[in-house]
């Protein structure tokens, strides 16, 4: 049973590290892109405000169509800050590190550390999932939230297997009756 747990644990570590590295890279790239697009988005927000003023003078079907376009534009402009993407990238890096450390404790007993690793993996993973924006286009890549889930699950599994195997082999007890 221990061998099976180690095999599944190593597979989980490999998936978590591989996908985690890609997700860390993507989040830092998204942060850079959001920083570069800040001025453009600010200009678009001013344009949307101008369109709202123009709609007040319209009526009927034109106003309805314009309000729908404004709602779509506002939804597209609702982009998280660069700091959000950076923080998610840091959380993903923490999950990668926790996964690598969990790989060590699949083979070595680590009583308290395995418990801490499991707790950190769960907390960091849930925080990343909750904070990650669910922005995806119809034909675009997976959303950041989906990628956070894909990294969190194997990282938590690897930490759980390290937790299950935390006691290792107990040494034989020697009774000294002298």
C-alpha positions in Angstrom: 0.0 0.0 0.0 2.8 2.4 0.8 4.3 1.8 -2.6 1.0 2.7 -4.3 0.7 5.9 -2.3 4.3 6.8 -3.2 3.6 6.2 -6.9 0.4 8.3 -6.9 2.1 10.9 -4.8 5.0 11.3 -7.2 2.5 11.5 -10.1 0.6 14.3 -8.2 3.9 16.1 -7.5 4.9 16.0 -11.2 1.5 17.3 -12.3 1.5 20.0 -9.6 5.1 21.2 -10.4 4.6 21.1 -14.2 1.3 22.9 -14.3 2.3 25.1 -11.4 5.4 26.4 -13.2 3.2 27.2 -16.3 0.6 28.9 -14.2 3.2 31.0 -12.3 4.5 32.1 -15.6 1.1 32.9 -17.0 0.0 34.9 -13.9 3.2 37.0 -14.0 2.7 37.6 -17.7 -0.9 38.6 -17.0 0.3 41.0 -14.4 2.7 42.6 -16.9 -0.1 42.8 -19.5 -2.5 44.4 -17.0 0.1 47.0 -16.1 0.7 47.9 -19.7 -3.0 48.1 -20.5 -3.9 50.3 -17.5 -3.8 53.5 -19.5 -5.8 52.0 -22.4 -8.4 50.7 -20.1 -8.7 54.0 -18.4 -9.3 55.7 -21.8 -12.0 53.0 -22.6 -13.7 53.7 -19.3 -13.9 57.4 -20.2 -15.4 56.4 -23.6 -18.0 54.3 -21.9 -18.9 57.2 -19.6 -19.3 59.4 -22.7 -21.5 56.7 -24.3 -23.7 56.7 -21.2 -24.2 60.4 -21.5 -25.2 60.0 -25.2 -27.7 57.3 -24.4 -29.6 59.7 -22.1 -30.6 61.7 -25.2 -31.8 58.6 -27.1 -35.0 56.6 -26.8 -36.5 53.4 -28.1 -34.7 50.6 -29.7 -31.5 52.7 -30.2 -31.2 53.3 -26.5 -31.8 49.7 -25.7 -29.2 48.5 -28.1 -26.7 51.1 -26.9 -27.3 50.1 -23.3 -26.6 46.5 -24.2 -23.4 47.5 -25.9 -22.4 49.6 -22.8 -23.1 46.6 -20.5 -20.9 44.4 -22.7 -18.1 47.0 -22.7 -18.2 47.5 -18.9 -18.0 43.7 -18.4 -15.0 43.5 -20.7 -13.3 46.4 -18.8 -13.7 44.7 -15.4 -10.1 43.4 -15.3 -8.2 42.7 -12.0 -5.2 44.8 -11.0 -1.7 43.7 -11.7 -1.2 43.1 -8.0 -3.9 40.4 -8.1 -2.2 38.5 -10.8 1.2 38.8 -9.0 -0.3 37.5 -5.7 -1.9 34.6 -7.5 1.5 33.8 -9.1 3.1 33.8 -5.7 0.4 31.5 -4.3 1.0 29.1 -7.2 4.8 29.2 -6.5 4.0 28.3 -2.9 2.0 25.3 -4.1 4.9 24.2 -6.4 7.3 24.4 -3.4 4.9 22.6 -1.1 4.6 19.9 -3.8 8.4 19.5 -4.0 8.8 19.3 -0.3 5.9 16.8 -0.1 7.8 14.6 -2.6 10.6 14.4 0.0 8.2 13.4 2.7 6.7 10.6 0.6 10.0 8.8 1.4 11.0 10.2 4.7 9.0 10.5 7.9 8.2 14.0 8.9 5.6 14.1 11.6 4.8 17.8 12.1 6.1 19.0 8.7 3.7 16.8 6.8 0.8 18.3 8.7 2.0 21.8 8.0 2.5 21.1 4.3 -1.1 19.8 4.0 -2.4 22.9 5.8 -0.4 25.3 3.6 -1.4 23.5 0.4 -5.1 23.7 1.3 -5.0 27.3 2.4 -2.8 28.6 -0.5 -4.9 26.6 -3.0 -8.2 27.8 -1.7 -6.9 31.4 -1.6 -5.7 31.2 -5.2 -9.0 29.7 -6.4 -11.0 32.4 -4.7 -8.8 35.3 -5.8 -8.3 34.1 -9.3 -10.4 35.9 -11.9 -12.7 33.8 -14.0 -11.8 35.6 -17.2 -11.9 33.6 -20.3 -13.0 34.2 -23.9 -15.1 32.0 -26.0 -12.1 30.7 -28.0 -9.3 31.8 -25.6 -7.2 29.9 -23.1 -8.4 28.5 -19.8 -9.3 31.0 -17.1 -6.9 31.7 -14.2 -9.4 30.1 -11.8 -9.4 26.9 -13.8 -5.6 26.8 -13.8 -5.6 27.4 -10.1 -7.9 24.4 -9.6 -5.7 22.3 -11.9 -2.6 23.1 -9.7 -4.3 23.0 -6.3 -5.8 19.5 -6.6 -2.5 17.6 -7.3 -0.6 19.8 -4.8 -3.1 19.0 -2.1 -3.1 15.3 -3.1 0.7 15.2 -2.9 0.6 16.9 0.5 -2.1 14.5 1.7 -0.1 11.4 0.7 2.9 12.8 2.5 0.6 13.4 5.5 -0.7 9.8 5.3 2.9 8.5 5.2 4.2 10.8 7.9 4.9 8.2 10.5 7.3 6.2 8.3 8.6 2.9 9.7 8.7 2.9 13.5 12.0 1.6 14.9 11.9 -1.6 17.0 11.8 -1.0 20.7 14.5 -2.4 22.8 13.9 -3.2 26.4 16.8 -2.7 28.7 16.3 -4.7 31.8 19.6 -4.0 33.3 
